[in-house]
Amino acid sequence: MEKYFPLNLSKSFADEVINDNFLLKSFRDFVAAEDRQVLDDCLMDSFEADDVSDFLSSFKCFKVATVENIHSITTELAHQEMVQKPRNVVD
């Protein structure tokens, strides 16, 4: 709301605030507009394998997506892009 994120928050508090739903919503806003539909289809479990494969490979993720594992793959990918990569830059 204030467009300011306090840096002195504890890591456990920040981890609790950044839950899977928030992370996936942020990741959806992060990806390119043409990839949003593919991501939405993944989250609704109604995706085409070729589109998902192209989407995942653009983030250097080469796992085979199935209906059973697509949610965990997208959550891991969102965590990697929205948390891990920025953390590495800060470190």
Sequence and secondary structure as in RCSB ss.txt:
>XXXX:A:sequence
MEKYFPLNLSKSFADEVINDNFLLKSFRDFVAAEDRQVLDDCLMDSFEADDVSDFLSSFKCFKVATVENIHSITT
ELAHQEMVQKPRNVVD
>XXXX:A:secstr
  S   TTS HHHHHHHS HHHHHHHHHHHS HHHHHHHHHHHTT   HHHHHHHHHTTT      TTTHHHHHH
HHHHIIIIIHHHHHH 
